Amino acid sequence: MRVLALPLVFFLLLALSSPVLAVPPEEDLFPGEWEGKRKVVDHFGKLSRLILIRYAGEEKISAQGEVVGIGDPDNDGNPDAYALLGVWWDLSRYPKGVPYVVNPTLAVRSYGLKEGEVVGAIRRAFENWDEAVEVELYDHRVTTDRFASASTRRPDYKNVVTWGRLKKGVVAVTYLWYLTDTGELVDADMVFNSYYRWGIDRDGEGSGYTLIGAFDLQNIATHEAGHVTGLDDLYDECYWAMTMYGYADFGETCKVSLEPGDAAGAQALY
């Protein structure tokens, strides 16, 4: 009982001090001032919020965080590297791995996908990162919650994967809440833009599959799960083949798994 009570007290204390942002309800998922930005950081005393925004297509990014190159360990002709966000999970609080829930309602209703397919694709995305490290990073027992939503104005300490209406040109947004002083993550949510069509690589072959006019769920989710893990985007064109490359394309499926640089980033944290 003592072991279970300590994490409960920890999150209760955080909840009592959680900020409430003055954001109009219709702007909850994507306020207008975020448009054109790739990263937004806000500090609210003991808690901070980090927003990662992924766009379709490509444009030049003048500013890039520190990138750690690791050469070309798989000899595929493309350099590998990683960049860290400065946030991380204290896995001692999650002996079975960090839990998360999926709200598949909109995906099932709008894109003709089956709930099991949606949950399976998202689970595989998180398991890619789990398999890259020697600890239990994410809980494989995924649950669904048709009412779960992203924590945009204050953390609810429940990690959620869902869909919502974002701005045109934005593929997905990941919302991270963490302790300001340490960088320890306490809440992480990802939202896929319902403006676009979404599909699933049903043959499981990745690069041998073409999804016309839609984004492949596992392809995008694997990238966003990298942010939840603590990795930043890479924007140099030489890293185009890496999962953490900062841009996405319709029909792309080659990033349903990790490159050595992606795995090295996770291993640097865990």
Secondary structure, 3 states (H helix, E strand, C coil): CHHHHHHHHHHHHHHHCCCCCCCCHHHCCCCHHHCCCCEEEEEECCEEEEEEEEEECCCCCCCCCCCEEEECCCCCCCCEEECECCCECCHHHCCCCECCEECCHHHHHHHCCCHHHHHHHHHHHHHHHHCCCCCCCECCCCEECCCCCCCCCCCCCCCEEEEECCCCCEEEEEEEEEECCCCEEEEEEEEEECCCCEECCCCCCHHHCCCCCCEEHHHHHHHHHHHHHCECCECCHHHCCCCCECEECCCCCCCCCCCHHHHHHHHHHC
